[in-house]
């Protein structure tokens, strides 16, 4: 008779969380790339300053750092909180970049 071992479940959940984070990171980076292209277009078309790249660069740098922090949270046992924070931060980043690009190009 086998005994129940929760370590296998934790290892599986960790792998699923890492896969989810990679998918979320790729989606956010697609939006970041699109924002870079849109800001470049605004610089050429409307003559705005290249400083307009700054918020996009901040999103590019800060988002992976936050994902690392959420992975630490997940490993500490706060699994649901880490997943919610990951999805909320990704959603907020995408929406804020969309609003930023709409303000520049609009």
N, C-alpha and C positions, 0 to 999 in steps of 0.2 A: 504494500500500500504506500502510495506517495503522500508526502506531506505538502501542504500548501506553502509556496514560497513567494513572498511578495516582492523579492528582489528582481525576479524576472519581469513582473509588471512594471516596476519602476524603471528598469532598463528600457523596456519597450516604450513607455511613455516619454522617456528622455529622447529616444530616437525620433519618435513622432513629433515632439516639440522642435527638435533641431530641423527636421524636414519642413515643418510649418514655418519656422523662422527663415529658412532659405527661400521659400516661396514668397513670403512677405517681403523679404529684402529685394528679391528680383523685381517684384511689382513696383516697389517704391523707387528702385533705381531706374526703372523704365520711365516713371514719371519725372524723376530728377533729370534724366537725359533729355526728355521732351522739354522740360523747363529750360535747360541750357540752350537748346536749339531756339526756343521762343525768345529768350533774352537776347541771343545773338541776332535774331531777326529784328527785334526792337532796336538794338543798337545800330544796325545798318539802316533800317527804315526810318526811324524817328530821331536818330542822333542822340539817344540817351547815353549816360555815362556808363563805362564798363564796371563801375562800382555796383551796378544793378545785379551782377553775378553773385554778390556776397550772400544773400539769403539762400540761394540755391547751393552754394558751396557749404554753408553752415548745415543745411539739411543733409548733404552728402557725407559730411564728417560726423555729425552728431548722431544720426540714426543708427549706424552700426555700434556705436558706444552704448546707446540705450539698449540695443538688442543683447549686448554682452551682459549688461546689468540685469536684464530680465532673465537671462540664462542662469545667472547666479541666484536670482530669486527662485527660479524653478528648482534648482539643485538643493536649495535650502528647505524645500518642502512646501513652498507657497506656489503650487502648480497652477491653480485656477487664476490666482492674481497675476502671475507672470503671463499667462496666456491672454488675459483681458488687457493688461497693459501693453502687450505687444500689438494686439489688434487695434487698440485705441490710439496708440502713438502712430501706427502706420496710417490709419484713417485721417488723423489730424494732420499729418505731414502732407498727405496727398491733397487734402482740401485746402490747406494753407498755400501750397505751391500753386494750385489751380487759381485761387483768388489773387495771388501775387502776379501771376502771368496775365490774368485777365485785366488787372489794373495797369500793367505796363503796356500791353498791346492794345488795350481798348481805348 
